[in-house]
Amino acid sequence: MPRPLGELEDAVMTRVWQWNRPVTVREVLEDLQQERSIAYTTVMTVMDNLHQKGWVRREAEGRAYRYTAVSTRAAYSAALMNEAWSTSDNPAAALVAFFGMMSAEQREALRDAIRIVQHDDESSPDSAPSAEATSPEAAPEAAPEPASEAGPEAAPEAPAGSPPPEGDSAGRGPGPGR
């Protein structure tokens, strides 16, 4: 299971995910330098570390490398959420608390995601719809209302105009540790 990316690792991976193409250390460096003072060797070390951890793959191009993301930001975010949820001593209570922190827009995104997963399950030839998936109690609209609008923000979304994530239609895809 992935551990959360560090602040600089996340800044680098954000660019790799947003650009959605093979990138060089120099390209990432130049973009990062618009926000902070940072050395080429620092960015090179971070990208090498991300390669060693399995977050990016690289191909040699002359004396440099081009780096490509191994999975999507959505898959990374999902893995972190799954890890947090699965380590809870009371997963159902953790989900209720998490849903309670969501805004109305986030709950609607959750309903959409559940519809996609249920549709994928129903259209799969290997499985028939379960009683759970068709019962009124399992309906996405049963998510509790938030206690307040405060709380952590939802998982980062893919940038506008980006291609669909790797994996299936629910954004599940290969990722480090999977």
C-alpha positions, -999 to 999 in steps of 0.1 A, spaced: 0 0 0 14 34 -9 25 58 18 15 94 11 38 113 -11 59 140 5 54 177 -3 80 179 -31 72 144 -44 36 155 -47 46 187 -65 66 167 -90 39 140 -95 12 167 -99 31 180 -130 36 145 -143 -1 137 -139 -13 170 -153 10 170 -184 1 133 -190 32 127 -212 68 118 -208 86 146 -190 122 155 -183 138 167 -151 145 200 -168 108 205 -177 97 198 -141 125 220 -127 116 250 -149 79 247 -138 87 243 -101 111 273 -103 81 295 -110 70 288 -74 102 283 -55 139 283 -57 150 247 -63 181 230 -77 183 207 -107 199 180 -86 171 181 -61 144 175 -87 166 148 -103 169 131 -69 131 133 -63 123 119 -97 148 91 -92 133 83 -58 98 83 -74 112 58 -100 127 36 -73 93 36 -54 74 26 -86 55 58 -92 71 66 -125 89 47 -152 117 62 -172 132 58 -206 167 70 -216 168 98 -242 204 107 -249 220 116 -216 187 123 -198 155 103 -189 119 109 -198 96 100 -169 60 88 -172 34 82 -144 27 45 -137 -8 52 -124 -32 81 -122 -38 106 -94 -73 91 -90 -58 56 -84 -33 71 -59 -61 90 -40 -82 59 -40 -54 37 -26 -48 63 2 -86 64 10 -88 26 10 -58 23 33 -72 47 58 -106 31 57 -93 -5 59 -71 2 89 -100 15 110 -113 -6 139 -148 3 128 -149 8 90 -186 15 89 -183 43 115 -153 57 96 -173 58 64 -202 76 81 -178 102 96 -162 106 62 -195 111 44 -205 136 71 -175 157 62 -185 159 25 -201 189 8 -233 184 -13 -211 184 -45 -189 157 -30 -219 135 -20 -232 139 -56 -198 127 -70 -200 98 -46 -235 89 -59 -222 91 -95 -193 68 -86 -216 43 -69 -239 42 -100 -208 35 -122 -196 7 -100 -231 -8 -97 -235 -6 -135 -201 -23 -140 -211 -50 -115 -245 -55 -132 -231 -57 -167 -204 -81 -158 -211 -116 -171 -194 -131 -140 -218 -116 -115 -255 -111 -110 -268 -81 -91 -267 -88 -54 -296 -82 -31 -274 -57 -13 -268 -37 -45 -305 -36 -54 -319 -30 -19 -332 5 -9 -308 5 21 -278 3 -3 -289 33 -24 -263 60 -27 -288 85 -15 -286 69 19 -253 88 26 -257 109 57 -259 147 56 -228 165 67 -226 177 103 -208 208 91 -192 220 60 -158 220 77 -134 191 72 -108 177 50 -111 184 13 -120 155 -10 -94 137 -30 -78 157 -58 -96 156 -91 -80 151 -125 -74 183 -144 -101 195 -168 -96 181 -203 -74 152 -191 -80 118 -206 -99 91 -185 -78 74 -159 -61 41 -165 -80 11 -154 -118 7 -155 -145 33 -157 -144 39 -119 -108 50 -121 -94 19 -105 -62 11 -121 -28 -4 -116 -7 14 -90 23 8 -68 16 -19 -43 -14 -32 -61 
